[in-house]
Amino acid sequence: MQQNDKPQLYSLSRRKMLAGLGAVGLASAGAGLGTSAFFSDEESFENNTLTAGTLDLRVVYEASYDSDGAVENMADAAMGTQDGDPAGMFYDLQDVKPGDSGHVEFCFEIVDNPSYVWACGDITQGENGQNEPEMAVDDTPDLGELGESIVARLSYCDEVEGEFVEGEEIVSGSLVDVFAAISDGAALDGDGMAGLAPGEQSQYDEEVVVADGPDYITGPCLCLFWEIPTTVGNEIQSDTLTMALEFHALQARHNDGTTNPCTPGITTRTGDGFAKQQEFATGQETSFARGRFGDNGPSGSWEVAVGPDVGSADTANYVWTPGNTVPFSYAYDGSGNASFTLDGVNVVSAIPAPSGKLAITTKADEATVSVANLALDLDGTAVSLSGPDAITATNDGPDREVTYLVFDTDAADVANAFTISGDVTVDVQGDYPGSEEGVAFDISVE
């Protein structure tokens, strides 16, 4: 029996601002895959935007879908040119299953300047309820497995005398792995060579003369191939996923190819109460870290902790100096281990894999707890925060104040290593009751 008949929808809103030199053009694309009716994401094929000069990027796309050996090139629904039109989709697949496969090809037409081309993307997943066969093999009712179950590769490709030719592979693995690899931006090479660092890639500069239209610049196409192996079982039943791709063209003149228009930005916001209850889909955290004000007392009266929960956390003692500002950092290594450091005191613990948002919660009872200068690093890349970078709780009365700041990260953002860092100041008043739980700050991981 289906537990939840209504599909969950997710919106994608990252990387809509470009920062670069010279003329800049943008087009983006997206799709949904799943095993039940879904895919209503209006944001999945973003508008092409002309932001400066006379450079314009058009993306010509074409998709195919193979189910039970019947290949469909989806000429009406999944091919066209993205050039300033409202958001649309290149895929709307409502019943994919083990053995299905497909690909989508993106080719670029740039008017009027040779350009550096970049690709970046996001992916979000949902469990979308569980039926009885899925419940028998899937013990994570809040996490979809479809993205991890799809085998994918991203490659250069082209058409030579009407024949499709696949070029060098850029990245392969699960669909989640592929999108994680390009989430911070991938510089595409105008000669179709893989593995080049930004600044080493060639510009797209192949000129095409059109008799009855504007001439344009082009280069290698980009192809995403995917397949659900027949070894995948009932754990993906009813799961949903939505993916979005963006393509950016930056005028090559006066640029060296290192400017990354996909530099990620994460939205932050603040609120009252516990972040896990207010912001996390399940109302619970998969892991946490905590710095609480205490007296560096006997065993069990800890001030520093990290782990899956309070009962199994690794802990240490720390001597607070009220009013002093000290640094802290929380780091996940991408392989199931987290460390929390408060003013040089470090604790380490194994934790479940993160799956979504990150948050800071401040708690104050006859005290003030201030967290400031927050910074977020995703897989070695510092991200810009669109919103506040500080949160404070203060109380001088009978009730404790609890406030939070949440980072709107998603599963792809936190699939690999990440670090949260900042400064914390704790100041207690004369009538502070002495409870370690009353004055603290938590880092919560969805």
Steps between C-alpha positions, in 0.01 A plus 500: 500500500640838404580716802508826313318544171607858444845553341733739675620789288829681542610838370844576369622852537879503517749667270270744328750785523806515278821674599754541222689738277376615163179382339325211665224269382310232690272211418407208722316175487346241725308178518322257723523123521286276715284198542164670541328809364692812594730760341319827526808713564460824309857597588666213321579678173584857593471797270785592273619841619689766308677693772755716321639598162385306194585150610207257488509131588253258343486134603369245250393183682373154409417205728435129453343239729537121475244287687480125434713547190264752340706814436306824487679816392209706635515744209193697605547518877874483550682695232523863406699817556513688827535867411322734735178298529328430833620206705427157356610135518688262278379192693168404657539130581232365730570129533868419463617160622808276510632446147395843374758741358530819300711798412469871437726701271567874540665698219597866528452793263659826613433834336730695438825438692736208564432397860593278788214262579418363846250242624358457849200328652293388797305189590234443768331175600188386682374170640145589391344253744558125520288206391528156657770355266721806557454496878625140504844603364530873576548611861546871416143626455612862466782453247460415132745253343432564131795735437751262659355210300533663158833445321595811304780663308556849360705516179584720208313396185439612144335410174735420211335465157171415668650238733503542878853485644579490872821673602703515820328424829482786752361312803316175573345315794155523650280788387561658842878467445478665159305799627719533808803523269357793304301671777773761548553544125684310227701687237424351158778477245452633148705208366311238699785404732406375848688553826617857440511750786334841461732718294640201309186447287462632148229746415204412279598673174381289206317734262183389322364710213122491463351610170168632629583574865771634729839332490602338826788344693487135607711210626459152651156396624441355846319169557354353818446123484304311767385146573323320784673160528282189511665415834315787668202382704188622675683763704442756222126443465310833488823699562532834323784722394532834329817621332593838355787594272630850428730605219693826502695674225756765594653716228859380450631848423663647814449171690741217571247221557534487878192710583241252629140615446377193690658602830236373740295717728295370789199680645492546878219622722423525871204407720382425850503154654701188420620482140444125471135539596437811290702423188581128461252287306475236772539736795810304601874527443720213381796635699604800707784684669466708816696750703332558837602727782619301801758484774741240357373272774509123554435231242162542336499877543643566156515828306589376147328217310444357150317190383175347377321591825570605858514145635766381255695823445873538554558768764772712658538770766564868437557796731287793385593860569177703502510786249792359300453437127646166387508315164322177417472271200298195400637281221349199321751293301254361244556144627289481815717685749454842661725710722412798716763741630431771759794729574749217436306225682413231243258205501440251218216255433352279231164637379229401251531651151358856491203546270395866493504820701754621756416726793632684806276522808582736787350450849519752784371491861605806702775539241590609147631260234623664178626316193655723233724504191349176371661346194413189297734293286354233269747238377793740518321801352402798713141600425339839525219533753189677377356613831618544859827355626430541873240399760452597864282383789473707818282466807456684830183344631323178590502336155792387286531663154571272205584634152648347186670566167448246221709436187278395207730222384372187329612138468743572216663784697576282803575170324872579510719675757384830649603736781311755709713749691447816703546671835295461817466720806326390820430746779305401814321728741525510878187289542608230253357175645800283410332253263721395208193429285368850561786678321633339183522506121433200275596415146221284356529284188191379316 
